[in-house]
């Protein structure tokens, strides 16, 4: 029996079918960056110590995003295995796998919470935070970290639905979480006179945690009601667990390399001064929002590529890559065009601090130019994840971080380019990640089509 009761999708790569997957995935994908952007915009406009608070949100956000991306790779691993079994018409053979995988990742997240919470001060000193910024980092982190296990649970459930070719339910979950976070941010950060005191940066942290808990509860309900996935944990482990853990391990190492780049960027921006880290916080959140919008097509590639590989339909797989490339580039150009059209106004959404706006506007054009480049990289990255080629993705990101991002940052930092150095490094890093994926994909599958 097919595991999702209300959603069935044939291996169809028409524009309508791709967008039926991509648009809900796009909306679902922006939930996490939207949580951070909401915090950024609201915190940047508080009356007291807005710049220091904004800097703290950026630093803590970088660390928590690192944790979520490292452990959240369970989504891609589950999606890859489920979609390949679906393509091979063997879906009934993995009914017990998802709950085992979810249990493993949630237990891991609780362990991370337990070992990171006592060392908040040391963690953010490592990011070069000091003084009032460090104090705000600690108070924000010690609340928001409790949302981490709930986020990973949601990511794992999203992986199940994606493997079943369903991006609709993740979209619903993400919309509810994002709207709830916005409402709670406004209430808790600014307060309601006579009822709720203004909690400033701590209010933003509580808002994020409550939103993440709500998303986890809705995910659990939909998993129970809309699929026949078993929630009973049983032993022995499923035979695919070693493969799943291998994928997660490769993605884990890969994501550490990714977050090494983000760490260097955040640490250098912090070292330049509070105005620079505040400007960087705005820029990186906008970049992530654009990346996750493009990720809608990446998710469609992730979902469909795994199914097509399972069915050994290589010709359609190549056609899929060509279509997704076109759609992704158009999306990236539209995002960049919108940014350039409102270039002088976007920064003011997040802060009114003149020095922060000057630093932000000085580099925003590079953030926008990366969007079409990111489209190519993220689409092929998603397809490779869907096909289970995690080892290649791991090696490529390690090499691009070690031999492109870090050297570029060091050279342009030496030349005193400050935030420009960071964004030049990001641009070349994205190119170094994307171009080899295109060459690898075509060299692997073109001969299979012609044979």
Rosetta blueprint (number, residue, H / E / L):
1 X L
2 X L
3 X L
4 X E
5 X L
6 X L
7 X L
8 X L
9 X L
10 X L
11 X L
12 X L
13 X L
14 X L
15 X H
16 X H
17 X H
18 X H
19 X H
20 X H
21 X H
22 X H
23 X H
24 X H
25 X H
26 X H
27 X H
28 X H
29 X H
30 X H
31 X H
32 X H
33 X H
34 X H
35 X H
36 X H
37 X H
38 X H
39 X H
40 X H
41 X H
42 X H
43 X H
44 X L
45 X L
46 X L
47 X L
48 X L
49 X L
50 X H
51 X H
52 X H
53 X H
54 X H
55 X H
56 X H
57 X H
58 X H
59 X H
60 X H
61 X H
62 X H
63 X H
64 X H
65 X H
66 X H
67 X H
68 X H
69 X H
70 X H
71 X H
72 X L
73 X L
74 X H
75 X H
76 X H
77 X H
78 X H
79 X H
80 X H
81 X H
82 X H
83 X H
84 X H
85 X H
86 X H
87 X H
88 X L
89 X L
90 X L
91 X H
92 X H
93 X H
94 X H
95 X L
96 X L
97 X H
98 X H
99 X H
100 X H
101 X H
102 X H
103 X H
104 X H
105 X H
106 X H
107 X H
108 X H
109 X H
110 X H
111 X H
112 X H
113 X H
114 X H
115 X H
116 X H
117 X H
118 X L
119 X L
120 X H
121 X H
122 X H
123 X H
124 X H
125 X H
126 X H
127 X L
128 X L
129 X L
130 X L
131 X H
132 X H
133 X H
134 X H
135 X H
136 X H
137 X H
138 X H
139 X H
140 X H
141 X H
142 X H
143 X H
144 X H
145 X H
146 X H
147 X H
148 X H
149 X H
150 X H
151 X H
152 X H
153 X H
154 X H
155 X H
156 X H
157 X H
158 X H
159 X H
160 X H
161 X H
162 X H
163 X H
164 X L
165 X L
166 X L
167 X L
168 X H
169 X H
170 X H
171 X H
172 X H
173 X H
174 X H
175 X H
176 X H
177 X H
178 X H
179 X H
180 X H
181 X H
182 X H
183 X H
184 X H
185 X H
186 X H
187 X H
188 X H
189 X H
190 X H
191 X L
192 X E
193 X L
194 X L
195 X L
196 X E
197 X L
198 X L
199 X L
200 X H
201 X H
202 X H
203 X H
204 X H
205 X H
206 X H
207 X H
208 X H
209 X H
210 X H
211 X H
212 X H
213 X H
214 X H
215 X H
216 X H
217 X H
218 X H
219 X H
220 X H
221 X H
222 X H
223 X H
224 X H
225 X H
226 X H
227 X E
228 X L
229 X L
230 X L
231 X L
232 X L
233 X L
234 X L
235 X L
236 X L
237 X L
238 X L
239 X L
240 X L
241 X H
242 X H
243 X H
244 X H
245 X H
246 X H
247 X H
248 X H
249 X H
250 X H
251 X H
252 X H
253 X H
254 X H
255 X H
256 X H
257 X H
258 X H
259 X H
260 X H
261 X H
262 X H
263 X H
264 X H
265 X H
266 X H
267 X H
268 X H
269 X H
270 X H
271 X H
272 X H
273 X L
274 X H
275 X H
276 X H
277 X H
278 X H
279 X H
280 X H
281 X H
282 X H
283 X H
284 X H
285 X H
286 X H
287 X H
288 X H
289 X H
290 X H
291 X H
292 X H
293 X H
294 X H
295 X H
296 X H
297 X H
298 X H
299 X H
300 X H
301 X H
302 X H
303 X H
304 X H
305 X H
306 X H
307 X H
308 X H
309 X H
310 X H
311 X H
312 X L
313 X L
314 X H
315 X H
316 X H
317 X H
318 X H
319 X H
320 X H
321 X H
322 X H
323 X H
324 X H
325 X H
326 X H
327 X H
328 X H
329 X H
330 X H
331 X H
332 X H
333 X H
334 X H
335 X H
336 X H
337 X H
338 X H
339 X H
340 X H
341 X H
342 X L
343 X H
344 X H
345 X H
346 X H
347 X H
348 X H
349 X H
350 X H
351 X L
352 X L
353 X L
354 X H
355 X H
356 X H
357 X H
358 X H
359 X H
360 X H
361 X H
362 X H
363 X H
364 X H
365 X H
366 X H
367 X H
368 X H
369 X H
370 X H
371 X H
372 X H
373 X H
374 X H
375 X H
376 X H
377 X H
378 X H
379 X H
380 X H
381 X H
382 X H
383 X H
384 X H
385 X H
386 X H
387 X H
388 X L
389 X L
390 X H
391 X H
392 X H
393 X H
394 X H
395 X H
396 X H
397 X H
398 X H
399 X H
400 X H
401 X H
402 X H
403 X H
404 X H
405 X H
406 X H
407 X H
408 X H
409 X H
410 X H
411 X H
412 X H
413 X H
414 X H
415 X L
416 X L
417 X L
418 X L
419 X H
420 X H
421 X H
422 X H
423 X H
424 X H
425 X H
426 X H
427 X H
428 X H
429 X H
430 X H
431 X H
432 X H
433 X H
434 X H
435 X H
436 X H
437 X H
438 X H
439 X H
440 X H
441 X H
442 X H
443 X H
444 X H
445 X H
446 X H
447 X H
448 X H
449 X H
450 X H
451 X L
